[in-house]
Amino acid sequence: MIRKYQPEIILSNALGDRHPDHGRAGDLVNDSIFLSGLVKIDTQLHGIPQLPWRPRLSLQYIQDMYIKPDIIVDITPFIDQKIASIKAFKTQFYNPDHHDAETYISSPEFFESVLARAREFGKSIGTTFAEGFTSRKLLGVDDLFDLR
């Protein structure tokens, strides 16, 4: 699918987190990115050979555990959309309509911690809300004025 869609940027799970599957998923994505760029790996889609492709950038979310970010992005205009997308996983996160046994992520306080993290990252770059990401490689810019 990386070769099919040829994304410029891929965002994946944290490389290590409270839930062991998050780190495993991040490693799988990283391995897939590497392998999709190799000429000697032959893949086909609907019988048509695919060309190698590797995105310019791969970043990992900072999920539950605090990890110092390598880059912070202003998400202030999208914070409601972020919370709504988390709430879409109704069986995992807080849902007042279901009264199952409360877990670490199904408590109302969990969303408070998500917002607090976004506020903390936002404060560090002079915005209201921000998202932090890590990178397996050094990041660079063409112009220092593009940085805050």
N, CA, C and O atoms as a GROMACS GRO file, in nm:
protein
  592
    1MET      N    1   0.082  -0.120   0.000
    1MET     CA    2   0.000   0.000   0.000
    1MET      C    3   0.087   0.126   0.000
    1MET      O    4   0.046   0.230  -0.053
    2ILE      N    5   0.205   0.118   0.058
    2ILE     CA    6   0.295   0.233   0.053
    2ILE      C    7   0.332   0.261  -0.092
    2ILE      O    8   0.334   0.376  -0.135
    3ARG      N    9   0.362   0.156  -0.167
    3ARG     CA   10   0.394   0.174  -0.308
    3ARG      C   11   0.273   0.220  -0.388
    3ARG      O   12   0.288   0.298  -0.483
    4LYS      N   13   0.156   0.174  -0.354
    4LYS     CA   14   0.035   0.214  -0.427
    4LYS      C   15   0.004   0.362  -0.405
    4LYS      O   16  -0.016   0.435  -0.502
    5TYR      N   17   0.001   0.406  -0.280
    5TYR     CA   18  -0.042   0.542  -0.250
    5TYR      C   19   0.072   0.644  -0.249
    5TYR      O   20   0.047   0.764  -0.258
    6GLN      N   21   0.194   0.599  -0.239
    6GLN     CA   22   0.314   0.684  -0.243
    6GLN      C   23   0.303   0.808  -0.154
    6GLN      O   24   0.315   0.921  -0.202
    7PRO      N   25   0.279   0.787  -0.025
    7PRO     CA   26   0.269   0.903   0.065
    7PRO      C   27   0.402   0.972   0.084
    7PRO      O   28   0.507   0.908   0.082
    8GLU      N   29   0.399   1.102   0.102
    8GLU     CA   30   0.520   1.179   0.131
    8GLU      C   31   0.555   1.171   0.279
    8GLU      O   32   0.672   1.174   0.317
    9ILE      N   33   0.451   1.160   0.363
    9ILE     CA   34   0.469   1.154   0.508
    9ILE      C   35   0.386   1.038   0.563
    9ILE      O   36   0.271   1.018   0.522
   10ILE      N   37   0.444   0.962   0.654
   10ILE     CA   38   0.371   0.857   0.724
   10ILE      C   39   0.382   0.882   0.874
   10ILE      O   40   0.491   0.905   0.926
   11LEU      N   41   0.268   0.878   0.940
   11LEU     CA   42   0.261   0.891   1.086
   11LEU      C   43   0.226   0.755   1.142
   11LEU      O   44   0.137   0.687   1.092
   12SER      N   45   0.297   0.714   1.247
   12SER     CA   46   0.271   0.583   1.305
   12SER      C   47   0.274   0.589   1.456
   12SER      O   48   0.299   0.694   1.516
   13ASN      N   49   0.248   0.474   1.517
   13ASN     CA   50   0.246   0.462   1.662
   13ASN      C   51   0.380   0.496   1.724
   13ASN      O   52   0.484   0.492   1.659
   14ALA      N   53   0.373   0.528   1.853
   14ALA     CA   54   0.495   0.551   1.932
   14ALA      C   55   0.583   0.428   1.926
   14ALA      O   56   0.534   0.315   1.917
   15LEU      N   57   0.714   0.449   1.932
   15LEU     CA   58   0.807   0.337   1.925
   15LEU      C   59   0.807   0.255   2.053
   15LEU      O   60   0.847   0.138   2.052
   16GLY      N   61   0.762   0.313   2.160
   16GLY     CA   62   0.746   0.242   2.285
   16GLY      C   63   0.637   0.311   2.363
   16GLY      O   64   0.632   0.434   2.368
   17ASP      N   65   0.548   0.233   2.426
   17ASP     CA   66   0.437   0.295   2.496
   17ASP      C   67   0.382   0.199   2.600
   17ASP      O   68   0.428   0.085   2.611
   18ARG      N   69   0.284   0.244   2.674
   18ARG     CA   70   0.220   0.164   2.778
   18ARG      C   71   0.167   0.033   2.719
   18ARG      O   72   0.183  -0.073   2.780
   19HIS      N   73   0.104   0.040   2.604
   19HIS     CA   74   0.050  -0.080   2.539
   19HIS      C   75   0.157  -0.137   2.446
   19HIS      O   76   0.203  -0.066   2.357
   20PRO      N   77   0.198  -0.261   2.464
   20PRO     CA   78   0.306  -0.317   2.383
   20PRO      C   79   0.278  -0.320   2.233
   20PRO      O   80   0.372  -0.315   2.153
   21ASP      N   81   0.152  -0.326   2.194
   21ASP     CA   82   0.119  -0.328   2.051
   21ASP      C   83   0.156  -0.197   1.981
   21ASP      O   84   0.182  -0.197   1.861
   22HIS      N   85   0.158  -0.086   2.056
   22HIS     CA   86   0.192   0.042   1.994
   22HIS      C   87   0.335   0.039   1.941
   22HIS      O   88   0.359   0.077   1.826
   23GLY      N   89   0.428  -0.005   2.022
   23GLY     CA   90   0.567  -0.013   1.977
   23GLY      C   91   0.584  -0.112   1.863
   23GLY      O   92   0.658  -0.086   1.768
   24ARG      N   93   0.515  -0.225   1.872
   24ARG     CA   94   0.523  -0.325   1.765
   24ARG      C   95   0.469  -0.269   1.634
   24ARG      O   96   0.527  -0.290   1.528
   25ALA      N   97   0.358  -0.197   1.642
   25ALA     CA   98   0.300  -0.137   1.521
   25ALA      C   99   0.395  -0.033   1.462
   25ALA      O  100   0.412  -0.027   1.340
   26GLY      N  101   0.458   0.048   1.547
   26GLY     CA  102   0.556   0.145   1.499
   26GLY      C  103   0.672   0.078   1.428
   26GLY      O  104   0.719   0.127   1.325
   27ASP      N  105   0.719  -0.034   1.483
   27ASP     CA  106   0.828  -0.109   1.419
   27ASP      C  107   0.784  -0.168   1.286
   27ASP      O  108   0.860  -0.167   1.189
   28LEU      N  109   0.662  -0.222   1.280
   28LEU     CA  110   0.611  -0.278   1.155
   28LEU      C  111   0.603  -0.172   1.046
   28LEU      O  112   0.639  -0.197   0.931
   29VAL      N  113   0.555  -0.054   1.082
   29VAL     CA  114   0.546   0.055   0.984
   29VAL      C  115   0.686   0.093   0.938
   29VAL      O  116   0.709   0.111   0.818
   30ASN      N  117   0.780   0.107   1.032
   30ASN     CA  118   0.916   0.142   0.996
   30ASN      C  119   0.978   0.038   0.902
   30ASN      O  120   1.041   0.074   0.803
   31ASP      N  121   0.959  -0.089   0.932
   31ASP     CA  122   1.012  -0.195   0.846
   31ASP      C  123   0.946  -0.190   0.708
   31ASP      O  124   1.012  -0.209   0.606
   32SER      N  125   0.815  -0.165   0.705
   32SER     CA  126   0.744  -0.158   0.577
   32SER      C  127   0.793  -0.042   0.491
   32SER      O  128   0.806  -0.054   0.370
   33ILE      N  129   0.820   0.070   0.556
   33ILE     CA  130   0.873   0.186   0.483
   33ILE      C  131   1.008   0.152   0.420
   33ILE      O  132   1.032   0.183   0.304
   34PHE      N  133   1.094   0.088   0.497
   34PHE     CA  134   1.226   0.051   0.445
   34PHE      C  135   1.213  -0.047   0.329
   34PHE      O  136   1.272  -0.027   0.223
   35LEU      N  137   1.135  -0.153   0.350
   35LEU     CA  138   1.122  -0.255   0.246
   35LEU      C  139   1.054  -0.203   0.120
   35LEU      O  140   1.088  -0.246   0.010
   36SER      N  141   0.960  -0.111   0.133
   36SER     CA  142   0.889  -0.059   0.015
   36SER      C  143   0.981   0.021  -0.077
   36SER      O  144   0.950   0.042  -0.194
   37GLY      N  145   1.095   0.065  -0.023
   37GLY     CA  146   1.189   0.142  -0.105
   37GLY      C  147   1.296   0.057  -0.172
   37GLY      O  148   1.379   0.110  -0.247
   38LEU      N  149   1.297  -0.074  -0.147
   38LEU     CA  150   1.400  -0.160  -0.204
   38LEU      C  151   1.362  -0.206  -0.344
   38LEU      O  152   1.252  -0.258  -0.367
   39VAL      N  153   1.454  -0.187  -0.438
   39VAL     CA  154   1.431  -0.224  -0.577
   39VAL      C  155   1.414  -0.375  -0.592
   39VAL      O  156   1.334  -0.420  -0.674
   40LYS      N  157   1.487  -0.452  -0.515
   40LYS     CA  158   1.488  -0.597  -0.533
   40LYS      C  159   1.368  -0.668  -0.471
   40LYS      O  160   1.354  -0.790  -0.484
   41ILE      N  161   1.282  -0.595  -0.404
   41ILE     CA  162   1.159  -0.655  -0.353
   41ILE      C  163   1.050  -0.629  -0.455
   41ILE      O  164   1.011  -0.515  -0.480
   42ASP      N  165   1.001  -0.739  -0.513
   42ASP     CA  166   0.902  -0.731  -0.619
   42ASP      C  167   0.762  -0.743  -0.559
   42ASP      O  168   0.731  -0.842  -0.493
   43THR      N  169   0.680  -0.643  -0.582
   43THR     CA  170   0.539  -0.650  -0.543
   43THR      C  171   0.454  -0.615  -0.664
   43THR      O  172   0.495  -0.543  -0.754
   44GLN      N  173   0.333  -0.669  -0.662
   44GLN     CA  174   0.238  -0.642  -0.769
   44GLN      C  175   0.104  -0.605  -0.708
   44GLN      O  176   0.068  -0.651  -0.599
   45LEU      N  177   0.032  -0.524  -0.778
   45LEU     CA  178  -0.105  -0.490  -0.739
   45LEU      C  179  -0.193  -0.516  -0.860
   45LEU      O  180  -0.178  -0.452  -0.964
   46HIS      N  181  -0.285  -0.610  -0.848
   46HIS     CA  182  -0.373  -0.652  -0.959
   46HIS      C  183  -0.290  -0.696  -1.079
   46HIS      O  184  -0.324  -0.667  -1.194
   47GLY      N  185  -0.179  -0.766  -1.052
   47GLY     CA  186  -0.094  -0.820  -1.158
   47GLY      C  187   0.000  -0.719  -1.221
   47GLY      O  188   0.073  -0.753  -1.314
   48ILE      N  189   0.000  -0.596  -1.172
   48ILE     CA  190   0.085  -0.492  -1.228
   48ILE      C  191   0.201  -0.468  -1.131
   48ILE      O  192   0.179  -0.442  -1.013
   49PRO      N  193   0.327  -0.476  -1.182
   49PRO     CA  194   0.442  -0.454  -1.093
   49PRO      C  195   0.439  -0.311  -1.036
   49PRO      O  196   0.403  -0.215  -1.104
   50GLN      N  197   0.479  -0.301  -0.909
   50GLN     CA  198   0.485  -0.171  -0.843
   50GLN      C  199   0.629  -0.123  -0.838
   50GLN      O  200   0.722  -0.202  -0.825
   51LEU      N  201   0.644   0.008  -0.847
   51LEU     CA  202   0.777   0.068  -0.835
   51LEU      C  203   0.811   0.090  -0.689
   51LEU      O  204   0.722   0.110  -0.606
   52PRO      N  205   0.940   0.085  -0.655
   52PRO     CA  206   0.979   0.113  -0.517
   52PRO      C  207   0.938   0.255  -0.477
   52PRO      O  208   0.937   0.346  -0.560
   53TRP      N  209   0.904   0.272  -0.351
   53TRP     CA  210   0.866   0.404  -0.300
   53TRP      C  211   0.901   0.412  -0.153
   53TRP      O  212   0.875   0.320  -0.076
   54ARG      N  213   0.958   0.522  -0.115
   54ARG     CA  214   0.986   0.549   0.026
   54ARG      C  215   0.946   0.693   0.054
   54ARG      O  216   0.988   0.784  -0.018
   55PRO      N  217   0.865   0.717   0.158
   55PRO     CA  218   0.825   0.854   0.190
   55PRO      C  219   0.943   0.940   0.234
   55PRO      O  220   1.044   0.889   0.281
   56ARG      N  221   0.928   1.070   0.220
   56ARG     CA  222   1.032   1.164   0.264
   56ARG      C  223   1.046   1.165   0.415
   56ARG      O  224   1.155   1.185   0.467
   57LEU      N  225   0.934   1.143   0.486
   57LEU     CA  226   0.934   1.162   0.630
   57LEU      C  227   0.845   1.059   0.697
   57LEU      O  228   0.735   1.030   0.651
   58SER      N  229   0.894   1.006   0.807
   58SER     CA  230   0.817   0.917   0.893
   58SER      C  231   0.827   0.969   1.035
   58SER      O  232   0.937   0.988   1.088
   59LEU      N  233   0.712   0.992   1.097
   59LEU     CA  234   0.708   1.042   1.234
   59LEU      C  235   0.623   0.949   1.318
   59LEU      O  236   0.532   0.882   1.268
   60GLN      N  237   0.652   0.947   1.448
   60GLN     CA  238   0.576   0.864   1.540
   60GLN      C  239   0.502   0.953   1.639
   60GLN      O  240   0.556   1.051   1.690
   61TYR      N  241   0.377   0.915   1.665
   61TYR     CA  242   0.297   0.984   1.766
   61TYR      C  243   0.360   0.967   1.904
   61TYR      O  244   0.431   0.869   1.928
   62ILE      N  245   0.333   1.058   1.991
   62ILE     CA  246   0.361   1.041   2.133
   62ILE      C  247   0.225   1.009   2.193
   62ILE      O  248   0.135   1.092   2.194
   63GLN      N  249   0.213   0.888   2.243
   63GLN     CA  250   0.082   0.843   2.288
   63GLN      C  251   0.069   0.858   2.439
   63GLN      O  252   0.064   0.970   2.488
   64ASP      N  253   0.064   0.751   2.512
   64ASP     CA  254   0.039   0.762   2.655
   64ASP      C  255   0.161   0.808   2.733
   64ASP      O  256   0.155   0.907   2.806
   65MET      N  257   0.271   0.739   2.719
   65MET     CA  258   0.393   0.774   2.793
   65MET      C  259   0.452   0.903   2.739
   65MET      O  260   0.450   0.927   2.618
   66TYR      N  261   0.505   0.985   2.828
   66TYR     CA  262   0.569   1.108   2.782
   66TYR      C  263   0.702   1.073   2.716
   66TYR      O  264   0.784   1.001   2.772
   67ILE      N  265   0.721   1.125   2.597
   67ILE     CA  266   0.847   1.114   2.523
   67ILE      C  267   0.879   1.254   2.476
   67ILE      O  268   0.791   1.324   2.425
   68LYS      N  269   1.002   1.296   2.492
   68LYS     CA  270   1.039   1.429   2.444
   68LYS      C  271   1.025   1.432   2.292
   68LYS      O  272   1.085   1.350   2.222
   69PRO      N  273   0.946   1.526   2.240
   69PRO     CA  274   0.924   1.531   2.095
   69PRO      C  275   1.046   1.583   2.019
   69PRO      O  276   1.126   1.661   2.072
   70ASP      N  277   1.057   1.538   1.896
   70ASP     CA  278   1.157   1.592   1.804
   70ASP      C  279   1.100   1.707   1.723
   70ASP      O  280   1.174   1.792   1.672
   71ILE      N  281   0.969   1.709   1.712
   71ILE     CA  282   0.901   1.816   1.639
   71ILE      C  283   0.762   1.834   1.701
   71ILE      O  284   0.700   1.738   1.745
   72ILE      N  285   0.715   1.958   1.704
   72ILE     CA  286   0.583   1.989   1.760
   72ILE      C  287   0.505   2.067   1.654
   72ILE      O  288   0.555   2.162   1.596
   73VAL      N  289   0.381   2.024   1.632
   73VAL     CA  290   0.297   2.083   1.528
   73VAL      C  291   0.171   2.144   1.592
   73VAL      O  292   0.106   2.080   1.675
   74ASP      N  293   0.139   2.266   1.555
   74ASP     CA  294   0.019   2.335   1.604
   74ASP      C  295  -0.104   2.261   1.554
   74ASP      O  296  -0.123   2.244   1.433
   75ILE      N  297  -0.188   2.216   1.646
   75ILE     CA  298  -0.314   2.149   1.608
   75ILE      C  299  -0.435   2.225   1.663
   75ILE      O  300  -0.545   2.169   1.669
   76THR      N  301  -0.416   2.348   1.701
   76THR     CA  302  -0.525   2.425   1.762
   76THR      C  303  -0.654   2.420   1.680
   76THR      O  304  -0.761   2.398   1.737
   77PRO      N  305  -0.649   2.440   1.547
   77PRO     CA  306  -0.775   2.437   1.471
   77PRO      C  307  -0.839   2.298   1.465
   77PRO      O  308  -0.955   2.285   1.424
   78PHE      N  309  -0.766   2.194   1.506
   78PHE     CA  310  -0.814   2.058   1.489
   78PHE      C  311  -0.835   1.983   1.620
   78PHE      O  312  -0.861   1.862   1.618
   79ILE      N  313  -0.825   2.050   1.734
   79ILE     CA  314  -0.833   1.980   1.862
   79ILE      C  315  -0.968   1.912   1.881
   79ILE      O  316  -0.973   1.800   1.934
   80ASP      N  317  -1.078   1.975   1.840
   80ASP     CA  318  -1.209   1.911   1.854
   80ASP      C  319  -1.218   1.786   1.767
   80ASP      O  320  -1.276   1.685   1.807
   81GLN      N  321  -1.160   1.794   1.649
   81GLN     CA  322  -1.159   1.679   1.557
   81GLN      C  323  -1.074   1.565   1.616
   81GLN      O  324  -1.110   1.448   1.602
   82LYS      N  325  -0.962   1.599   1.681
   82LYS     CA  326  -0.878   1.498   1.745
   82LYS      C  327  -0.957   1.426   1.854
   82LYS      O  328  -0.957   1.302   1.859
   83ILE      N  329  -1.023   1.501   1.941
   83ILE     CA  330  -1.099   1.440   2.050
   83ILE      C  331  -1.214   1.355   1.993
   83ILE      O  332  -1.239   1.245   2.043
   84ALA      N  333  -1.282   1.405   1.892
   84ALA     CA  334  -1.392   1.329   1.831
   84ALA      C  335  -1.340   1.198   1.769
   84ALA      O  336  -1.408   1.096   1.776
   85SER      N  337  -1.223   1.201   1.710
   85SER     CA  338  -1.170   1.079   1.650
   85SER      C  339  -1.134   0.976   1.756
   85SER      O  340  -1.150   0.856   1.734
   86ILE      N  341  -1.085   1.020   1.870
   86ILE     CA  342  -1.058   0.928   1.981
   86ILE      C  343  -1.189   0.871   2.034
   86ILE      O  344  -1.200   0.750   2.058
   87LYS      N  345  -1.289   0.957   2.051
   87LYS     CA  346  -1.418   0.913   2.103
   87LYS      C  347  -1.490   0.817   2.008
   87LYS      O  348  -1.580   0.745   2.051
   88ALA      N  349  -1.451   0.815   1.882
   88ALA     CA  350  -1.513   0.723   1.786
   88ALA      C  351  -1.487   0.577   1.824
   88ALA      O  352  -1.563   0.489   1.784
   89PHE      N  353  -1.383   0.552   1.901
   89PHE     CA  354  -1.354   0.417   1.948
   89PHE      C  355  -1.432   0.395   2.079
   89PHE      O  356  -1.374   0.384   2.186
   90LYS      N  357  -1.564   0.389   2.066
   90LYS     CA  358  -1.654   0.390   2.181
   90LYS      C  359  -1.632   0.273   2.277
   90LYS      O  360  -1.660   0.286   2.396
   91THR      N  361  -1.584   0.162   2.227
   91THR     CA  362  -1.566   0.047   2.315
   91THR      C  363  -1.439   0.057   2.399
   91THR      O  364  -1.422  -0.020   2.494
   92GLN      N  365  -1.350   0.149   2.366
   92GLN     CA  366  -1.223   0.159   2.439
   92GLN      C  367  -1.218   0.279   2.532
   92GLN      O  368  -1.162   0.270   2.641
   93PHE      N  369  -1.275   0.390   2.491
   93PHE     CA  370  -1.261   0.514   2.566
   93PHE      C  371  -1.391   0.549   2.637
   93PHE      O  372  -1.493   0.482   2.621
   94TYR      N  373  -1.386   0.656   2.715
   94TYR     CA  374  -1.501   0.696   2.796
   94TYR      C  375  -1.623   0.718   2.708
   94TYR      O  376  -1.619   0.791   2.609
   95ASN      N  377  -1.731   0.654   2.748
   95ASN     CA  378  -1.857   0.669   2.678
   95ASN      C  379  -1.967   0.667   2.785
   95ASN      O  380  -1.993   0.561   2.843
   96PRO      N  381  -2.032   0.780   2.811
   96PRO     CA  382  -2.131   0.786   2.918
   96PRO      C  383  -2.252   0.696   2.894
   96PRO      O  384  -2.327   0.668   2.987
   97ASP      N  385  -2.272   0.649   2.770
   97ASP     CA  386  -2.385   0.562   2.739
   97ASP      C  387  -2.359   0.416   2.777
   97ASP      O  388  -2.452   0.336   2.784
   98HIS      N  389  -2.234   0.381   2.801
   98HIS     CA  390  -2.199   0.244   2.840
   98HIS      C  391  -2.146   0.245   2.983
   98HIS      O  392  -2.070   0.333   3.022
   99HIS      N  393  -2.185   0.148   3.058
   99HIS     CA  394  -2.146   0.143   3.198
   99HIS      C  395  -2.064   0.017   3.227
   99HIS      O  396  -2.087  -0.052   3.326
  100ASP      N  397  -1.968  -0.010   3.139
  100ASP     CA  398  -1.880  -0.124   3.160
  100ASP      C  399  -1.781  -0.090   3.271
  100ASP      O  400  -1.774   0.023   3.318
  101ALA      N  401  -1.705  -0.189   3.311
  101ALA     CA  402  -1.602  -0.166   3.413
  101ALA      C  403  -1.504  -0.061   3.362
  101ALA      O  404  -1.457  -0.068   3.248
  102GLU      N  405  -1.473   0.036   3.447
  102GLU     CA  406  -1.384   0.144   3.408
  102GLU      C  407  -1.240   0.096   3.398
  102GLU      O  408  -1.192   0.022   3.484
  103THR      N  409  -1.172   0.138   3.293
  103THR     CA  410  -1.031   0.107   3.274
  103THR      C  411  -0.952   0.238   3.272
  103THR      O  412  -1.009   0.346   3.280
  104TYR      N  413  -0.824   0.225   3.261
  104TYR     CA  414  -0.735   0.341   3.257
  104TYR      C  415  -0.777   0.440   3.150
  104TYR      O  416  -0.778   0.561   3.173
  105ILE      N  417  -0.811   0.390   3.030
  105ILE     CA  418  -0.845   0.481   2.920
  105ILE      C  419  -0.994   0.506   2.906
  105ILE      O  420  -1.036   0.588   2.824
  106SER      N  421  -1.075   0.436   2.984
  106SER     CA  422  -1.220   0.458   2.972
  106SER      C  423  -1.273   0.555   3.078
  106SER      O  424  -1.394   0.577   3.086
  107SER      N  425  -1.186   0.611   3.157
  107SER     CA  426  -1.230   0.709   3.256
  107SER      C  427  -1.241   0.847   3.193
  107SER      O  428  -1.168   0.877   3.098
  108PRO      N  429  -1.330   0.932   3.243
  108PRO     CA  430  -1.342   1.068   3.188
  108PRO      C  431  -1.211   1.146   3.201
  108PRO      O  432  -1.182   1.234   3.119
  109GLU      N  433  -1.131   1.114   3.301
  109GLU     CA  434  -1.005   1.185   3.323
  109GLU      C  435  -0.904   1.161   3.211
  109GLU      O  436  -0.814   1.242   3.190
  110PHE      N  437  -0.921   1.051   3.138
  110PHE     CA  438  -0.827   1.023   3.029
  110PHE      C  439  -0.826   1.136   2.926
  110PHE      O  440  -0.720   1.178   2.881
  111PHE      N  441  -0.945   1.186   2.891
  111PHE     CA  442  -0.952   1.294   2.792
  111PHE      C  443  -0.891   1.423   2.847
  111PHE      O  444  -0.836   1.503   2.772
  112GLU      N  445  -0.902   1.441   2.978
  112GLU     CA  446  -0.837   1.557   3.039
  112GLU      C  447  -0.686   1.549   3.020
  112GLU      O  448  -0.621   1.650   2.995
  113SER      N  449  -0.630   1.429   3.032
  113SER     CA  450  -0.485   1.414   3.014
  113SER      C  451  -0.444   1.435   2.869
  113SER      O  452  -0.337   1.488   2.842
  114VAL      N  453  -0.529   1.394   2.774
  114VAL     CA  454  -0.501   1.418   2.632
  114VAL      C  455  -0.497   1.568   2.605
  114VAL      O  456  -0.406   1.618   2.538
  115LEU      N  457  -0.595   1.639   2.657
  115LEU     CA  458  -0.599   1.785   2.638
  115LEU      C  459  -0.483   1.854   2.710
  115LEU      O  460  -0.426   1.950   2.658
  116ALA      N  461  -0.449   1.806   2.828
  116ALA     CA  462  -0.337   1.865   2.902
  116ALA      C  463  -0.206   1.849   2.826
  116ALA      O  464  -0.126   1.943   2.820
  117ARG      N  465  -0.183   1.732   2.768
  117ARG     CA  466  -0.062   1.710   2.690
  117ARG      C  467  -0.059   1.804   2.570
  117ARG      O  468   0.045   1.863   2.539
  118ALA      N  469  -0.172   1.817   2.502
  118ALA     CA  470  -0.180   1.906   2.385
  118ALA      C  471  -0.156   2.052   2.426
  118ALA      O  472  -0.093   2.127   2.353
  119ARG      N  473  -0.207   2.090   2.542
  119ARG     CA  474  -0.184   2.226   2.592
  119ARG      C  475  -0.036   2.246   2.627
  119ARG      O  476   0.022   2.350   2.596
  120GLU      N  477   0.024   2.146   2.691
  120GLU     CA  478   0.166   2.156   2.727
  120GLU      C  479   0.253   2.174   2.602
  120GLU      O  480   0.338   2.262   2.598
  121PHE      N  481   0.230   2.092   2.501
  121PHE     CA  482   0.307   2.106   2.378
  121PHE      C  483   0.276   2.238   2.309
  121PHE      O  484   0.365   2.302   2.255
  122GLY      N  485   0.148   2.279   2.312
  122GLY     CA  486   0.111   2.406   2.252
  122GLY      C  487   0.180   2.523   2.318
  122GLY      O  488   0.230   2.614   2.250
  123LYS      N  489   0.184   2.522   2.449
  123LYS     CA  490   0.250   2.630   2.523
  123LYS      C  491   0.397   2.644   2.483
  123LYS      O  492   0.450   2.754   2.475
  124SER      N  493   0.460   2.531   2.458
  124SER     CA  494   0.603   2.535   2.425
  124SER      C  495   0.633   2.599   2.289
  124SER      O  496   0.746   2.639   2.262
  125ILE      N  497   0.530   2.608   2.202
  125ILE     CA  498   0.552   2.674   2.072
  125ILE      C  499   0.462   2.796   2.054
  125ILE      O  500   0.449   2.848   1.943
  126GLY      N  501   0.399   2.841   2.162
  126GLY     CA  502   0.320   2.964   2.155
  126GLY      C  503   0.184   2.949   2.093
  126GLY      O  504   0.131   3.046   2.037
  127THR      N  505   0.124   2.830   2.100
  127THR     CA  506  -0.012   2.808   2.051
  127THR      C  507  -0.095   2.749   2.164
  127THR      O  508  -0.043   2.724   2.273
  128THR      N  509  -0.221   2.727   2.139
  128THR     CA  510  -0.308   2.670   2.242
  128THR      C  511  -0.290   2.519   2.252
  128THR      O  512  -0.274   2.466   2.362
  129PHE      N  513  -0.292   2.449   2.139
  129PHE     CA  514  -0.280   2.303   2.136
  129PHE      C  515  -0.176   2.262   2.032
  129PHE      O  516  -0.167   2.324   1.925
  130ALA      N  517  -0.099   2.159   2.063
  130ALA     CA  518  -0.002   2.106   1.967
  130ALA      C  519   0.015   1.957   1.988
  130ALA      O  520  -0.018   1.902   2.093
  131GLU      N  521   0.068   1.894   1.886
  131GLU     CA  522   0.096   1.750   1.888
  131GLU      C  523   0.246   1.732   1.873
  131GLU      O  524   0.309   1.795   1.788
  132GLY      N  525   0.301   1.645   1.956
  132GLY     CA  526   0.443   1.615   1.947
  132GLY      C  527   0.466   1.485   1.873
  132GLY      O  528   0.385   1.392   1.881
  133PHE      N  529   0.576   1.480   1.800
  133PHE     CA  530   0.613   1.360   1.725
  133PHE      C  531   0.761   1.332   1.747
  133PHE      O  532   0.839   1.423   1.775
  134THR      N  533   0.798   1.206   1.734
  134THR     CA  534   0.939   1.169   1.734
  134THR      C  535   0.978   1.127   1.593
  134THR      O  536   0.894   1.095   1.510
  135SER      N  537   1.109   1.128   1.570
  135SER     CA  538   1.162   1.088   1.440
  135SER      C  539   1.282   0.998   1.462
  135SER      O  540   1.360   1.020   1.555
  136ARG      N  541   1.296   0.898   1.379
  136ARG     CA  542   1.412   0.809   1.387
  136ARG      C  543   1.536   0.871   1.324
  136ARG      O  544   1.647   0.821   1.340
  137LYS      N  545   1.517   0.981   1.252
  137LYS     CA  546   1.632   1.047   1.190
  137LYS      C  547   1.628   1.195   1.222
  137LYS      O  548   1.526   1.248   1.265
  138LEU      N  549   1.740   1.262   1.202
  138LEU     CA  550   1.744   1.406   1.223
  138LEU      C  551   1.657   1.477   1.120
  138LEU      O  552   1.652   1.437   1.004
  139LEU      N  553   1.591   1.581   1.165
  139LEU     CA  554   1.504   1.658   1.077
  139LEU      C  555   1.575   1.787   1.038
  139LEU      O  556   1.651   1.843   1.117
  140GLY      N  557   1.551   1.834   0.918
  140GLY     CA  558   1.614   1.957   0.872
  140GLY      C  559   1.515   2.048   0.801
  140GLY      O  560   1.410   2.003   0.755
  141VAL      N  561   1.549   2.174   0.793
  141VAL     CA  562   1.467   2.273   0.721
  141VAL      C  563   1.556   2.350   0.626
  141VAL      O  564   1.677   2.358   0.645
  142ASP      N  565   1.496   2.407   0.523
  142ASP     CA  566   1.570   2.489   0.426
  142ASP      C  567   1.590   2.632   0.474
  142ASP      O  568   1.682   2.701   0.431
  143ASP      N  569   1.502   2.675   0.563
  143ASP     CA  570   1.503   2.814   0.605
  143ASP      C  571   1.476   2.823   0.754
  143ASP      O  572   1.372   2.776   0.801
  144LEU      N  573   1.566   2.884   0.830
  144LEU     CA  574   1.547   2.895   0.975
  144LEU      C  575   1.423   2.976   1.012
  144LEU      O  576   1.369   2.960   1.121
  145PHE      N  577   1.378   3.063   0.920
  145PHE     CA  578   1.260   3.142   0.948
  145PHE      C  579   1.131   3.058   0.941
  145PHE      O  580   1.024   3.106   0.979
  146ASP      N  581   1.142   2.934   0.893
  146ASP     CA  582   1.026   2.845   0.894
  146ASP      C  583   1.002   2.788   1.033
  146ASP      O  584   0.896   2.730   1.059
  147LEU      N  585   1.098   2.803   1.122
  147LEU     CA  586   1.087   2.752   1.259
  147LEU      C  587   1.029   2.858   1.351
  147LEU      O  588   1.044   2.978   1.326
  148ARG      N  589   0.962   2.815   1.457
  148ARG     CA  590   0.910   2.907   1.558
  148ARG      C  591   1.007   2.914   1.671
  148ARG      O  592   0.984   2.985   1.768
   0.00000   0.00000   0.00000
